């Protein structure tokens, strides 16, 4: 397993997810593990712009999320 790093990841579905990422390259199709993935969205308010952060998926106990490399 490689080092962990924070990254914004764009999936083939078009979704963009920010998470602590690690990549397992011991297979023909590398696996990407996302820990605590979130969606971030800029929201304009009367007081200015803010960043809204919410969980990517609200499924309890599903951490880390594992995604195949070909889906990124």
N, C-alpha and C positions, 0 to 999 in steps of 0.2 A: 504494500500500500504506500502511496505517495504521501507527501506532506498535506496537511489540511490548509485550506485558504478560503477566504470569502470571495464570492463571485456572483455576478448576475448571469444567469443561464437562460438562453432562449431555446424553448422546446420546439419540435416540429409542429406542434399544435398551434404555435404562435404565442403561447404564454411565456412571460418572462418572470423568472423566480430568482430571488436573492437568498443565498444560504451559505453555510459553512460546507465546503465541498471537499471530497476526497475521491480519488480515482483508483480503482483496482484494475491493474493491467495484466493480470496473470492469465487471462483468457483471450480467445480469438476476438471476442466482442467485449471491449472494456466496459466495466460497470462504474457508474457515477453514483456516489452516495451523497445525499443532501441532508444536512442536519438543521432542524428548525427552519424549514423553507418558508419564506414570506413573500407576499405581493406588496409592492410599494407603488403609490399613486400620488401624483401632485394634485392638490386640491386648492382652488382659489377661494378665499373667503373675503369678507369685508375688511378683515384685519391684515390680509396679505396671503401669501402662498404657504401651505403646509404640506408635509409629506404624511400620507395616511399609510400605516403599516398594519397588515392583517395576515393571519396564517394563510398559507397557500391552500391547505386542505385541513378541515377541522375534524380529523379522525383521531380519537385518543389512542395513544400507545403505538402509533405508527412512525417512530423515529429511529433510525434515519430512513428516508425514502430512497429506494434504489431504482435507478433508471439506466436502461441500456444506452450505450454510446450513440447508437444509430437513431435515437429519439431526440438528440440534441442538435 
